[in-house]
């Protein structure tokens, strides 16, 4: 073999070796979220990592970044669209500012009565229809993760809509949640989550709405005399990915990730329910807040007062979508 042939052979071997090395590099998925690892969402993300890496036999590496380590709450959606992160799990309320107002249906009070009603929507055709609306934004929806049902707390017993008059209640930034509070006669106060405890403690606001796990872990029950088991709304997350990235994955990898996400979703949702149940028992045991359980008649009065919020938001959310959810959950406004 002459010198030229040796050089050619060496070059071919180098190219093949580089190609093999490149082929062996795992696909890196950055999964960013804004909460702690010990929350249901945080645990769900770690479960997805575990399952995805095992089921792809190392061809995928999932890097989980909790507590806004990678990107802040306000910038992560843009980073996903740019492809700088592959998976997020934001609150569904984040899609309104993107122009997909239909997701505000999850903020409507009493549109879901229980977990089964919620899952009929999130795990059925309506949930997929909503995800389809994100594709034009370069986003693919993978799953819905629960945080739980919201309860009302205050230093005043809240049993009837009339009890809300004059009450300043903290809410997340949402036109629907604003309308929800006004329908009850309360004055809504938009406030960052991190500021709520001090605002309750100092009387800047009279009350707030949240899941049992948030009320317990944030110690809101220590500065609220009463908590009403209202189950009037939900806090829901959507696990999403970059469309270009997802569509570019090999079919077998995508299938393995799909099955991993399905199992991680059940795991995360089961934990959310378990932690809410445990938080309620711990709050009861503390004796610091009195738990108020509404009678069927009292709850019906709350629902009746809130029904106008559904009608007021038909234009932005979509009347047909609201009616479809009524059908899937068995909700009949005429019976109120």
C-alpha positions in Angstrom: 0.0 0.0 0.0 1.5 3.3 -1.1 1.6 6.4 1.1 -1.4 8.1 -0.6 -3.5 5.0 -0.1 -2.6 5.0 3.6 -3.6 8.6 4.0 -7.0 7.9 2.3 -7.6 4.8 4.5 -6.7 6.8 7.6 -9.1 9.6 6.6 -11.9 7.1 6.0 -11.3 5.4 9.4 -11.2 8.8 11.1 -14.5 9.8 9.5 -16.2 6.5 10.4 -14.9 6.6 13.9 -16.2 10.2 14.3 -19.5 9.1 12.9 -19.7 6.1 15.3 -18.8 8.4 18.2 -21.4 10.9 17.2 -24.1 8.2 16.8 -23.3 7.0 20.4 -23.9 10.5 21.8 -27.2 10.5 23.7 -30.0 12.9 22.8 -30.0 15.5 25.6 -33.4 16.7 26.9 -33.4 19.7 29.2 -36.5 19.6 31.4 -36.9 23.0 33.2 -39.5 23.9 35.8 -40.0 26.5 38.5 -40.8 24.6 41.6 -38.8 22.4 44.1 -37.9 18.8 43.5 -40.0 17.6 46.5 -43.3 18.8 44.9 -45.5 16.6 42.8 -44.3 18.4 39.7 -40.7 18.0 40.7 -41.1 14.3 41.5 -42.9 13.8 38.2 -40.1 15.3 36.3 -37.5 13.0 38.0 -39.8 10.0 37.4 -39.9 10.9 33.7 -36.1 11.1 33.6 -35.7 7.7 35.2 -38.2 6.0 32.9 -37.0 7.8 29.7 -33.4 6.9 30.2 -34.2 3.3 31.1 -36.6 2.7 28.2 -34.3 4.3 25.6 -31.4 2.3 27.0 -29.3 5.4 27.4 -30.0 6.9 24.0 -31.7 9.8 25.8 -30.3 11.8 28.7 -32.8 13.9 30.6 -31.4 16.9 32.5 -33.9 18.2 35.1 -33.5 21.8 36.2 -35.9 22.6 39.2 -36.4 26.0 41.0 -35.9 28.1 37.8 -32.2 27.1 37.8 -32.1 27.3 34.0 -34.7 30.0 33.1 -37.0 32.2 35.1 -40.8 31.8 35.1 -41.3 34.7 32.7 -38.7 33.7 30.1 -39.0 29.9 29.9 -41.8 29.8 27.3 -39.7 31.9 24.8 -36.7 29.7 25.5 -38.7 26.6 24.6 -39.9 28.2 21.4 -36.3 29.0 20.5 -35.2 25.5 21.3 -32.9 26.4 24.2 -34.9 24.0 26.4 -36.8 20.9 25.3 -39.5 20.3 28.0 -41.4 22.6 30.4 -44.4 22.1 32.8 -46.0 25.5 33.2 -49.4 26.3 34.6 -52.0 26.3 31.8 -52.7 29.9 32.6 -49.4 30.7 30.8 -51.0 30.0 27.4 -53.4 33.0 27.5 -50.6 35.5 26.9 -49.5 33.4 23.9 -52.8 34.0 22.4 -54.4 30.7 23.2 -57.2 31.9 25.4 -59.1 28.6 25.3 -56.9 27.3 28.1 -58.5 29.8 30.5 -61.4 27.3 30.6 -59.4 25.7 33.5 -59.8 28.9 35.5 -63.6 28.9 35.3 -65.1 28.3 38.8 -67.0 25.0 39.3 -66.5 23.7 35.7 -65.1 20.6 37.3 -66.7 18.9 40.3 -64.1 16.3 41.0 -60.9 14.6 39.7 -63.0 12.3 37.4 -64.6 15.4 35.7 -61.2 17.0 35.3 -59.6 13.8 33.8 -62.5 13.3 31.5 -61.3 16.5 29.9 -57.5 16.4 30.3 -57.2 12.7 29.3 -59.8 12.8 26.6 -60.5 14.5 23.2 -60.9 18.0 24.6 -57.5 17.9 26.2 -56.0 16.9 22.9 -58.0 19.6 21.0 -56.5 22.2 23.3 -53.0 20.9 22.7 -53.5 21.1 19.0 -54.0 24.9 19.4 -50.4 25.1 20.6 -48.8 23.6 17.5 -49.0 26.9 15.5 -46.8 28.4 18.3 -44.2 25.7 17.9 -45.3 23.8 20.9 -46.4 20.1 21.4 -48.5 19.2 24.4 -47.4 15.9 26.1 -49.5 15.6 29.2 -51.6 17.4 31.9 -50.4 17.2 35.5 -52.6 18.0 38.4 -51.8 20.3 41.3 -55.3 19.9 42.9 -58.5 21.6 43.7 -58.5 25.1 45.3 -60.1 26.0 48.6 -61.0 29.5 50.0 -59.4 30.8 53.2 -60.0 34.0 55.2 -60.2 35.3 58.7 -63.9 35.4 58.3 -66.1 32.3 57.8 -67.0 32.0 54.1 -70.2 29.9 53.8 -72.4 32.0 51.4 -71.7 34.4 48.6 -72.8 37.2 50.9 -69.9 36.4 53.2 -67.4 37.6 50.5 -68.7 41.2 50.6 -65.8 43.6 51.5 -63.2 40.8 51.5 -59.9 41.4 49.7 -58.9 38.0 48.2 -55.5 37.3 46.6 -55.5 35.8 43.1 -53.1 34.9 40.3 -53.1 37.3 37.4 -56.2 36.1 35.4 -59.2 37.9 34.0 -61.3 34.8 34.8 -60.2 34.7 38.4 -60.8 38.4 38.7 -64.4 37.8 37.5 -64.7 34.8 39.8 -64.1 36.9 42.9 -66.2 39.8 41.8 -69.1 37.4 41.2 -68.9 36.5 44.9 -68.8 40.1 45.9 -65.1 40.1 46.9 -62.3 42.5 45.7 -59.6 40.5 43.9 -56.0 41.4 44.6 -53.3 40.2 42.1 -50.1 39.3 44.0 -47.0 37.2 43.6 -47.2 33.8 45.3 -44.0 34.6 47.4 -45.8 37.7 48.9 -49.0 36.0 50.0 -48.0 34.8 53.5 -46.9 38.3 54.7 -49.9 39.9 53.1 -52.2 37.6 55.0 -50.2 38.0 58.2 -50.4 41.8 58.0 -53.9 42.1 56.7 -53.0 43.5 53.3 -55.4 40.9 52.0 -58.1 39.0 54.0 -57.9 35.7 52.2 -56.7 33.6 49.3 -57.5 30.5 47.2 -55.1 27.5 46.8 -54.7 23.8 47.0 -54.3 22.1 50.4 -50.7 21.3 49.7 -49.9 24.9 48.9 -51.9 26.1 51.9 -49.9 23.8 54.2 -46.4 24.1 52.8 -46.6 27.9 52.6 -48.0 28.0 56.1 -51.1 30.0 55.0 -53.2 28.1 57.6 -51.1 29.7 60.4 -52.4 33.2 59.4 -56.0 32.2 58.4 -58.7 31.5 60.9 -61.0 29.7 58.5 -60.6 27.5 55.4 -63.7 26.5 53.4 -63.7 23.2 51.5 -65.0 24.8 48.3 -63.2 22.8 45.6 -64.2 25.7 43.3 -61.4 25.5 40.8 -58.2 23.7 39.8 -54.5 24.4 39.4 -53.3 22.5 36.4 -50.0 22.1 34.6 -49.2 21.2 31.0 -46.0 19.3 30.1 -44.9 20.7 26.7 -42.1 20.3 24.3 -40.6 22.1 21.3 -42.4 20.9 18.2 -39.3 21.0 15.9 -37.3 19.0 18.4 -40.1 16.5 19.0 -40.9 15.9 15.3 -37.2 15.4 14.6 -36.8 12.5 17.0 -36.5 8.9 15.7 -40.0 7.2 15.9 -38.8 4.6 18.4 -37.4 7.2 20.7 -40.5 9.3 20.5 -42.6 6.2 21.4 -40.4 5.4 24.4 -40.7 9.0 25.6 -44.5 8.9 25.1 -44.9 5.8 27.3 -42.5 7.3 29.9 -44.5 10.5 30.0 -47.8 8.5 30.4 -46.5 6.6 33.4 -44.8 9.7 34.9 -48.1 11.5 34.6 -50.0 8.9 36.6 -47.2 9.0 39.2 -47.3 12.8 39.5 -51.1 13.0 39.6 -51.3 10.2 42.3 -48.7 12.1 44.4 -50.6 15.4 44.0 -53.8 13.8 45.4 -52.0 12.0 48.2 -50.1 15.2 49.3 -53.3 17.3 49.2 -55.1 14.7 51.4 -52.2 14.6 53.8 -51.9 18.4 54.0 -55.6 18.6 54.9 -55.1 16.2 57.8 -52.1 18.1 59.0 -53.9 21.4 58.9 -56.8 19.8 60.9 -54.4 18.4 63.4 -52.7 21.8 63.9 -56.0 23.3 65.1 -54.9 26.7 63.7 -57.6 27.0 61.1 -61.2 25.9 61.4 -62.2 23.8 58.4 -65.7 24.7 57.0 -67.6 22.1 55.0 -70.4 23.5 52.8 -73.8 21.9 52.9 -75.1 20.8 49.4 -77.4 23.9 49.5 -74.6 26.3 50.3 -72.4 24.8 47.6 -75.2 25.2 45.1 -75.5 28.9 46.0 -71.8 29.3 45.3 -72.1 27.6 41.9 -75.2 29.7 41.0 -73.3 32.9 41.8 -70.3 31.9 39.7 -72.3 30.7 36.7 -72.3 34.2 35.2 -68.5 34.0 35.0 -68.9 31.1 32.5 -71.2 33.3 30.4 -69.0 36.4 30.6 -66.0 34.5 29.2 -67.7 32.6 26.3 -66.4 35.1 23.8 -62.7 34.8 24.8 -62.7 31.1 25.8 -65.2 29.8 23.3 -68.9 29.0 23.9 -68.6 25.7 22.1 -65.7 24.6 24.2 -67.5 25.4 27.4 -70.6 23.5 26.2 -68.4 20.4 25.3 -67.0 20.3 28.8 -70.5 20.6 30.2 -71.4 17.5 28.1 -68.3 15.5 29.1 -68.7 16.3 32.8 -72.5 16.1 33.0 -72.8 19.7 34.3 -76.3 21.1 33.7 -76.5 24.9 34.5 -80.4 24.6 34.3 -80.3 22.6 37.5 -78.8 25.4 39.6 
